[in-house]
Amino acid sequence: MKNLLIVAHRGFSAKYPENTLLAFRKAIDLGVDFIEIDVHETKDGELVVIHDHTLERTTDGKGYVKEKTFREIREFDAGKWKGKFEGVKIPSLDEVLALVTGKIKLMIEIKEARPEKIIELLRKHGMEESVVMGSFNLEYVTKVRKTAPAISTALISGEFPESPDVLVSNGIPLLDVEYHQINGDRVKQFVSRGISLTAWTVDDEKDMKELVNTGISFITTNRPDVLKKVLDASL
């Protein structure tokens, strides 16, 4: 489907260490439409790009991101857990924005960080109209809407809300939902109210093919190379 957009989940994360500049560069090289990233705030107020609240899974560090200073965060290796990528570091959001500005759009998931600090950096890089900011935390999303109306927003959820009203009433144009929940009737219900749909996180080729004509607007995947082939074949 020509208008279905590819979102590289944490960058090209099937092959490269997730949420790193390396994974983002590889996604850009592949020609995807969006990169999805996750943002936390350190103890000293720096915004960093990492998925988990803790360091153990994707680095050689231990403990909570919010309890570390940025200098401490930079001491940890975020690549060797993936194999041959030793020396890769957790990037700051500022570094990520410097890399992607003018090259690709971002979907930013706010994990645990002040939305206004993210907005400040987006404005610094002129990226307000090149991002979607979303969260499972509705309070974060509504704060973005009130603080920076030019920034598109998304509610992230494991399932469909009971009705589109929670999005419509808060001016949220995008629902980012776990892909097993996608079905034609629910998609139509939300699309008819002006809500676009993203399905996350789709890595199986068969599932990708089944989702192509469901009426969703984006597919988020760790395997953007595979999704690109599926979409090219469907044209």
C-alpha positions as CSV (number, residue, x, y, z in Angstrom):
1,M,0.0,0.0,0.0
2,K,1.6,3.2,-1.2
3,N,0.5,5.5,1.7
4,L,1.4,3.1,4.5
5,L,4.4,4.5,6.4
6,I,7.3,2.5,7.9
7,V,8.3,3.3,11.5
8,A,11.6,1.8,12.5
9,H,11.2,0.7,16.1
10,R,14.1,2.1,18.1
11,G,15.9,2.4,14.8
12,F,16.9,-0.6,12.7
13,S,16.9,-2.6,15.9
14,A,16.6,-6.1,14.5
15,K,20.2,-5.9,13.4
16,Y,21.8,-3.1,15.4
17,P,21.7,-2.0,19.1
18,E,18.3,-0.4,19.7
19,N,18.0,3.3,20.4
20,T,21.5,4.1,19.3
21,L,22.9,6.5,16.7
22,L,24.1,3.5,14.8
23,A,20.6,2.0,14.6
24,F,19.2,5.4,13.6
25,R,21.8,5.9,10.8
26,K,21.0,2.5,9.4
27,A,17.3,3.2,9.4
28,I,17.9,6.5,7.6
29,D,20.1,4.7,5.1
30,L,17.3,2.2,4.5
31,G,14.8,5.0,3.6
32,V,12.1,4.5,6.2
33,D,9.6,7.2,7.0
34,F,9.9,7.5,10.7
35,I,12.2,6.4,13.5
36,E,10.6,5.6,16.9
37,I,12.6,6.5,20.0
38,D,12.1,6.4,23.7
39,V,13.1,9.3,26.1
40,H,14.0,9.3,29.7
41,E,15.4,12.0,31.9
42,T,18.6,11.6,34.0
43,K,19.1,12.6,37.6
44,D,20.7,15.9,36.4
45,G,18.0,16.7,33.9
46,E,19.6,15.5,30.6
47,L,17.3,13.8,28.1
48,V,18.6,10.4,26.9
49,V,17.3,7.9,24.4
50,I,16.8,4.4,26.0
51,H,13.7,2.2,26.3
52,D,13.8,0.7,29.7
53,H,13.6,2.5,33.0
54,T,16.6,0.4,34.1
55,L,20.0,-0.1,32.5
56,E,20.5,-3.9,32.8
57,R,18.9,-5.2,29.5
58,T,20.6,-3.0,27.0
59,T,23.8,-1.9,28.7
60,D,26.5,-3.1,31.0
61,G,25.3,-0.7,33.7
62,K,22.9,-1.3,36.6
63,G,20.1,0.7,38.2
64,Y,17.5,3.2,37.2
65,V,18.2,5.8,34.4
66,K,16.6,8.5,36.6
67,E,19.0,7.8,39.4
68,K,22.1,8.3,37.2
69,T,23.7,11.5,36.0
70,F,24.4,12.0,32.3
71,R,28.1,11.6,32.9
72,E,27.5,8.2,34.6
73,I,25.1,7.1,31.8
74,R,27.8,7.8,29.2
75,E,30.2,5.4,30.9
76,F,28.0,2.4,30.0
77,D,28.3,0.3,26.8
78,A,25.0,0.1,24.9
79,G,26.2,-2.1,22.1
80,K,28.1,-5.2,23.1
81,W,24.9,-6.9,24.4
82,K,23.9,-7.1,20.7
83,G,27.1,-8.8,19.7
84,K,29.9,-7.0,17.7
85,F,28.9,-3.4,18.6
86,E,31.1,-2.8,21.6
87,G,31.7,0.9,22.4
88,V,28.2,2.2,21.3
89,K,26.9,4.7,23.8
90,I,23.4,5.8,25.0
91,P,22.7,8.9,23.0
92,S,21.3,12.2,24.3
93,L,18.1,13.4,22.7
94,D,20.1,16.5,21.5
95,E,22.5,14.2,19.6
96,V,19.6,12.3,18.0
97,L,17.9,15.4,16.9
98,A,21.2,16.7,15.4
99,L,21.5,13.5,13.5
100,V,17.9,13.3,12.1
101,T,17.0,16.9,11.4
102,G,16.2,17.4,7.8
103,K,16.6,13.7,7.1
104,I,13.7,11.8,8.7
105,K,10.8,12.2,11.0
106,L,10.6,10.9,14.6
107,M,8.0,9.2,16.8
108,I,9.0,10.1,20.3
109,E,7.7,8.0,23.1
110,I,7.9,9.8,26.4
111,K,8.8,7.2,29.0
112,E,9.8,9.2,32.1
113,A,10.7,12.8,31.3
114,R,9.3,16.3,31.4
115,P,7.5,16.9,28.1
116,E,8.4,20.6,28.2
117,K,12.1,19.8,28.2
118,I,11.6,17.6,25.1
119,I,9.6,20.4,23.4
120,E,12.4,22.9,24.2
121,L,14.9,20.7,22.3
122,L,12.6,20.2,19.4
123,R,12.2,23.9,19.0
124,K,16.0,24.3,19.2
125,H,16.4,22.0,16.2
126,G,13.3,23.2,14.3
127,M,11.7,19.8,14.6
128,E,8.3,20.7,15.9
129,E,6.5,19.8,12.6
130,S,8.7,16.7,12.0
131,V,7.7,14.6,15.0
132,V,4.9,12.8,16.7
133,M,5.1,12.8,20.5
134,G,3.3,10.0,22.3
135,S,3.0,8.1,25.5
136,F,1.0,5.5,27.4
137,N,0.6,8.3,29.9
138,L,-2.3,10.4,28.7
139,E,-1.2,13.3,31.0
140,Y,2.1,13.6,29.1
141,V,0.2,13.7,25.8
142,T,-2.3,16.3,26.8
143,K,0.6,18.4,28.2
144,V,2.2,18.4,24.8
145,R,-1.0,19.4,23.2
146,K,-1.4,22.4,25.5
147,T,2.3,23.4,25.4
148,A,3.0,23.0,21.7
149,P,-0.1,22.7,19.5
150,A,2.1,22.5,16.4
151,I,3.4,19.1,17.5
152,S,1.4,16.1,16.5
153,T,0.5,13.6,19.3
154,A,-0.3,10.0,19.8
155,L,-1.9,7.9,22.6
156,I,0.0,4.6,22.9
157,S,-2.0,1.7,24.1
158,G,-2.0,-2.1,24.3
159,E,-5.7,-2.1,23.2
160,F,-8.3,0.1,21.7
161,P,-9.9,2.6,24.0
162,E,-13.7,2.0,24.5
163,S,-14.4,4.8,22.1
164,P,-12.5,7.5,20.1
165,D,-13.8,10.2,22.4
166,V,-10.8,10.2,24.7
167,L,-8.6,11.1,21.7
168,V,-11.1,13.5,19.9
169,S,-11.8,15.4,23.1
170,N,-8.1,16.0,23.8
171,G,-7.2,16.8,20.2
172,I,-5.0,13.7,19.8
173,P,-4.9,12.6,16.1
174,L,-3.1,9.3,16.4
175,L,-3.7,6.0,18.2
176,D,-0.7,3.7,18.5
177,V,-2.0,0.3,19.3
178,E,-0.5,-3.2,19.7
179,Y,-1.0,-5.0,16.4
180,H,-2.9,-8.0,17.5
181,Q,-5.7,-5.7,18.4
182,I,-6.2,-4.4,14.9
183,N,-9.4,-5.3,13.2
184,G,-11.3,-3.7,10.4
185,D,-14.4,-2.6,12.4
186,R,-12.4,-0.9,15.2
187,V,-10.1,0.8,12.7
188,K,-13.1,2.2,10.8
189,Q,-14.7,3.4,14.0
190,F,-11.6,5.5,14.8
191,V,-10.7,6.6,11.3
192,S,-14.3,7.8,10.9
193,R,-13.6,10.2,13.8
194,G,-10.4,11.5,12.2
195,I,-8.0,9.3,14.1
196,S,-5.1,7.7,12.3
197,L,-3.8,4.3,13.5
198,T,-0.3,2.9,14.1
199,A,0.2,-0.8,14.7
200,W,3.1,-1.9,17.0
201,T,5.4,-3.9,16.9
202,V,5.1,-6.1,13.7
203,D,8.1,-8.3,12.9
204,D,6.5,-11.3,11.1
205,E,6.2,-11.0,7.3
206,K,2.9,-12.8,7.3
207,D,1.5,-10.4,9.8
208,M,2.8,-7.4,7.8
209,K,1.0,-8.6,4.7
210,E,-2.3,-9.1,6.6
211,L,-2.1,-5.5,8.0
212,V,-1.4,-3.8,4.7
213,N,-5.1,-3.3,3.8
214,T,-6.7,-2.8,7.2
215,G,-6.9,1.0,7.0
216,I,-4.0,1.8,9.3
217,S,-1.5,4.5,8.4
218,F,1.7,3.3,10.0
219,I,3.4,0.0,10.9
220,T,6.1,0.0,13.5
221,T,8.7,-2.8,13.2
222,N,12.1,-3.9,14.3
223,R,12.6,-5.2,10.8
224,P,12.0,-2.2,8.5
225,D,13.9,-4.0,5.7
226,V,11.4,-6.8,5.6
227,L,8.4,-4.4,5.8
228,K,9.9,-2.3,3.0
229,K,10.0,-5.4,0.7
230,V,6.4,-6.3,1.7
231,L,5.1,-2.8,0.8
232,D,7.1,-2.6,-2.4
233,A,5.6,-5.9,-3.5
234,S,2.1,-4.7,-2.7
235,L,2.3,-1.6,-5.0
